[in-house]
Amino acid sequence: MGAESSVWFSRLLTELTLSFHIIYATIGVGVPLMIMLAQWVGIRNGDEHYILLARRWTRGFVITVAVGVVTGTAIGLQLSLLWPNFMELAGNVIALPLFMETFAFFFEAIFLGIYMYTWDRFKNPKKHLLLLVPVAIGASFSAIFITIVNAFMNAPQGFDVVDGQLVNVNPLVAMFNPAMPTKVAHVLATAYMTSAFVLAAIAAYRLLKGSHHVYHKKALLLTMKLGLIFSIASAIIGDFSGKYLAQYQPEKLAAAEWHFETEKNASLIMYGVLADGEVKYEIRIPYALSILAHNNPKAEVIGLDQFAKEDIPPLYIHYLFDIMVTIGVGLLFLSLLFVIGTWRGWRFVAAGWFRRLIVLGGPLAIFAIEAGWWMAEVGRQPWILRGIMRTEDAATTSTHVDTMLLLFAALYLILAIGSITVLTRMFRHNPVERELADRGGEHR
């Protein structure tokens, strides 16, 4: 296996690992907030259903945390094994956020263990609820610190380059780079949004399967409300992300929008097909790209004509952008319809076809997260550290990466099957009706 093959297999293995990890990482960031809010609503309203909801979600969450630890460890291992030149160059710069991410995880895990162990041990349930605050904070800060590393790769700063080495490193300046605010905000908002829609899909599925217990109806209403809130937040932050790209990574924005020529009054291209350098079957929204980039319909937007061919990201990221935006907007309107329909008493929100759409929303939300991350990573190409180190220069020259790919793929397959099996059996053998009956809280 030659050097080019090593780079290709290294990229493929990294993509596989991140694609698998991001599912568990997203749930790991978002679900603790859902648990805390459910228990808070239950305590405030004196409603046993919401408190049980928090308890059952916590049981499932622990399984996803365990898998996330394994895949997170794999990412750390692969950074050193697959990208040794990058770690040699930038390792001392990103060491601080990587350490802080580990610290945040242990902070979360410690309080999660205490929270689970002390169920029914507090006379005042509000004190037990307080244990969830550090769990939710730790989960979110784990995402914040690891996203800071990714932001640094997109907008490196806080150092000088002398003879190919990064010197005079200021870790705080490196951490608080221009990409950090929008990336961190978008990761958090979409993690909360995705977790809400995944939990809503589970509740809708149980209702479709014939369990008409009010517990599932309350779970569905709570998660769809939260899904609406965070999908709106994600859309707003996405607008800020577009403005960041226009200023700091214009080649990425231009590639994602198939904006080939620098021009004013730029239209936004949605969908379409790129054939022989020509865009066909697209939907053009007049002035929308200028508005997205600069909040001005007449503003000039830099096109791909301003960049060398070897510095232009792969143009297929346009399809990833379309997938992410389409699913996000679709879920926003789905949750808006559900919340308004429930408030107004519209019957269709309880219809089977509408609940099937909610069930579909769970995997679609995860797919949108995947498309967003693929766009973020592929859109930075050909750089691993933008403007400083190219991906091909960062990779290992080992001839055994293909074997590593097979081994890690087998590991992820085992983890996926194992986690799905455990979660399915956990809740199938302990339905909510039985648990409520055992707790003396059967309410219909």
N, C-alpha and C positions, 0 to 999 in steps of 0.2 A: 504494500500500500504506500503510495507516494505522498508528498507533502500536500498536494491538492486534495487527495482523498482524506487525509487526516483532518484538514480544515472542514471538509464537507461533513464527515461523520461527527466531528466535534460540534458543529452547529446543529446537526440533526439530533444528537443526544441531548444537548442543552435545551433545544426546543421541546423535545419529548418530556424532559424533566419539568420544565417550567409549565408546560401545558397541563401536566398531571397535577403538579403541586398547586397551581393557581386555584383549582377547584376547592381543595381542602383549605388553602390559605384564605380564600374569600369567605368561605363559611366560618372559618375560625375567627375572622375579624368581625363579621356581621352578626353572628348568632348571639354572642354574649350581650350585645345591646338589646336584642329582641327578648332574651331571657329576663334581663333587668326590667325592661318596660312592662312585660307581661306580669311579673311579680308585683311591680309597683301598682299597676292597675288593679290586680287582685286584692292587695292590701287596702288600697284607697276605697274600693267599692265593697270590700268584705265578700269578694266573690271567689269561692273555692276553685272554680273552673280555671281562672287565670293563674292561680297559684300552682295548680296541678300542671297547667300548660308549661310554666317555667320549669317545673321539676322534670317533666318528660323530655322537653327540649334539651335540658342539661345532660341527661343520660346519653342521648344521641350525639350531643356535641363532644363529649369525652372521646368517643370513637374517632371522630374526625380529627380531633387534636392529636391523637396518637399517630394516625397516618401522616398528618402534617409534619410532625416531628421527624419522621423517617425521610420524607421527601425533602424537607428543609435541610436536613443533614446531607442528603445527596447533592443538593445544590452547592453547599459549602465545599464538599469534597471535589466536585467537578470544576469549581472555579480554579482550584489549584492544579488539578490533573489535566484539564483540557485547555486552560488559558493561562499557562505559567508566565508567559511574557507580560501579559496584562497585570497579573498579580505582582510581579516583580516591579513593574513600573508604578502602579497606582495603589498597591497594597497598603502602604503606610498612610495614604490619604483616606481610604475608605475603612480603615481598621476601626475607627471610633464608632461610626454608625452600625457596623457589623457587631461590635461588642455590645452596644446599647440595645440592639435588637434581641440579642441573647438574654440580656438582663431583663428586658421587658417581658419576654416569654416566661422566664422563671418567676417573675413577679406575678404574672397572670396565673401560672400553674399552681403556685403556692396557695393563693387565695381561692382558686377554684376547688382545690382539695379540701380546704377548710369549709367552704360553702357547702359542698356535698356532704361532708362528714357531719355537719351540724344541723341537718334537716331535723325539724321537730324538737330541737334542743333549746331554742330561744322562746321564752315566754312572750317577748315582744318581737313580732315578725319584722318590724322595721329595722331592728338591729341586724337581723339575718340578711335583709335586703342590702344593707350597707356593704356586706362582703362582696356583692356583685360589682360595686363601683370599681375597685381595683382590678377585677377580672376584665371588665369592659375597657378600662383605661389601658391595661397591659396589652390586651389584644390589639387595640387600635394603634398603640405606640410601636408594637412589633411591625405593623404595616408601615407606619410612618418612617421608621429608621431604615427598613430595607428598601423602601421607595426612594429615600434620599440617596442611596447608593446608585440606583438606576437613574435618578435625576442628574447626579454628578457625571455619569457616563454620557448624558446628552448635553450638558452644559458645564464642562470641567472648568474649575477656577480654584483659587486659593493656593497657588504654587508657582514656581518658576521652572522653566525647562532649561537645563544646562547639560550639554553633551548627552542628550537623550534621556536624562534622568529628571525626575520631579524633585526639586529641592525647595527650601524655604516654605515648607508646607504649613498652611494654616487650616487645621481641620474644620474649624467653625465656619470660616469663609467658604471652604469647599462644600460643606453641608448645606449652607444657606445660599445655594446657587439659584439662578433665575428660573430653572425648571422646577425647583422644589415646590413652591406654593400650589401651582395648578396640578402637578402630578400627585402630590399627597392628598389634596382635596378630592381629586377625581377618584383615586383609589379607594378612599374611605367611603365616599358617597355611593359609589357603585357596589362596594362590598355590602353595605347596609341594604341597598336596593335589591341586590341579587339574593341575599339571605331572606329578605322578606318575601320575595316571590317564590323562592323554593319552599319555604314553610307554608305559604298560601296554597301552593300546588298540592302539598301533602294533605292539607285540610280539605281542599276541594275533591281530591281523590277519595278520601274517606266518605264524604257525602255522596259521591257518585256510586260508591260501592254499597250504599244502602244504610250506612250508619248516620241517622239523622239526629244524633245527639246534639244538644245545644252547645256542648263543648267545642265541637268542630266548627259550628257556625260562628262562635265567638272568636275562635282562632283565625278563621278566614277573614272576618271583618277587621280584626286588629292588624293582621299582616298586610292586607290590601291597603289599609290606611297608611301604614308605614311605607309600603311600596310606592304609593302615590307621592308621599312627601319626598322620599329620597330619589325617585325618578325625576321629579321637578328639579331637585338640587343638582342631580347629575347633568341635566340638560343645561342649566345655568353655568355650571363649572366647565362643561364642554365648550361653551362659547368663549370663556376666558382662555381655555387651552388653545383654541384656534388663534386667538390674538397673540398668545405666547409664541406659537409656531411661526406666525407671520413676521415676528420681530427677531427671533433667535434661530429658528430652523426653517427658513422659507423654502428650502428645497424639499423638505418633508411635506409641508402643506401643499406645495405645487404638485408633487407626485401623487399625493392622496386625492387631489381634486382634478388631476389631469389638466393642470393649468400650464400649457406649454409656452405661451407668449406673455411677456410682461405687458400689462395693460390696465387702463382705468376702467371703471364700470364693469368689473369682472363678474361673470355669472358663475353660479355654483352648479357643478355637474353632479347629478345623482344617477346611479345605475349606468346603463350603457355597456358597450363592448368596444375594446380597443383592437382594431384590426389594421395591420399595415400602417401604423402610425396615425390612423384616423379614428375618431370617436363616432360610434354609430348607436342609434336607438336610445340615446340618453335623454334625460329630462333636465332641461336647463332652467334655473331659477335666476332671472335677471337681477343683477346688482348684489346678489346674496353673498358671494365670496368677498366682495369688497366690504360688505357690512360685517361679515364674520371676522375678517382680518383686521379691520381698522374702524369699525362702527361708522363708516362713511360710504354711502352707495357709489360715490364717484372716486373713491381712493384707488390709487395704483397698487396692484398686487404683483409681486415678483413672480416670474414664471421660470420654467426649467431652462429657458434659453440663456439664463444668466449663470449657468453652472456647467462645469466640465462634465462630459459624459460619464467619466469614471466616478464622479461624486454624486450621481443621481441615484436615489433609492429605487428599488424594484417597483415598477408601476402597478403591480397587482395589489398593492396596498389600498388602491381605490376600492376594490371589491370588499376588503375587510372593513373599510370605513363605512361603506353602504350597509353591510350586515349589522355593524354595531349601532349605527344611527337608526336604522329601520326597526330593529328589535326594541331599542330603547324608547323610541316614540310610540311604538305599538303597545308596549307595556304601560307607558304613561296613560294612554287613552283607555286601555282596558281597566286599569285601576280607577281612573276617574269615573268611568261609566259605572263601575261596581259601587263605589262610594256614594255617588249621587243617586244611583238607582236604589240602593238600600235605604238611603235617607228619604227618598220620595215614594218608596213602596212599589217600585216597578217590578213586575213579576219576572221579567226575563232574566234578571240577575240570579235567580234561583233555578233557572232552566238548565237541563242537562247540557245543552250545547255551549252555554256560556261558561259553565263550570269546567267543561273540557278545555276551553280556551285558557282558563286559569291554570289547569294542570299542565298544559303545553307551555305556559309562561315560565315555569320553573326551569326546565332544560334550556329553553330559549334564552333566559337570562344568563345562564352559565355559558352558553355559546357566544353571547354578546361579550362577556368578559374575556373569553378566549380570543375572539376577533380583535378586541381592543388591545390586548397584550401583543398579539402577533403584529398588529399594525405599529405599535410603539417600538418593538424591537427590530422588525424588518425595516421600518421607516428610518432608523438610524444608520442603516448600512450605506456605504461600506465600512463604517467606523464602529469600533468597539468603544473607543474613547474619542468622541467627536472632534475632528480637527487635529488629533494628536497621534492616535494609533489605529491602524486599520485592522479589521477582523482577521484577515489572513496573516498579519504579522504577530498576532497575539496567541494563535493556536499552538498546541503541542505538535511535535513532529513524530510522536509515537505511532507505531504501526499496529497498535492493538486497540484502537478506539472502536473499531467495528465489533470486536468481541465485547467490549464494555457496553456497547449499545444493546446487544442481545441480552446480556445479563441484567441490565437495568430495566429493559422492557419486560422481562420475565418478572422481576421484582414488582413493578408497578401493576402488572396484571394480577399477581397474587394479592397485593394490597387492595386493589379495586374489588376483586371478587370477595375477599375476606371481609372488608368493611361493609359492603352491601349485604352480604349474608348475615353478619352479626346484627346490623341495624334492622333488617327485615324480621329476623327471629325475635329480637328484643321487643318489638312493638306488636308483632303478631300474637305472641304468646301472652302478652299483657295488655289487652285492649283497655281503652279508657273507661268503658262501662264497668268492667270488673274492678279497676282500680278505684273508681269513685264509690262503688258499692262497698269495697273493703274499708274505705276511709269514712264511710257513713255520710257521704256527701252526694248522694244520687239526686240530681235535679234535672228535670226535663222541661 
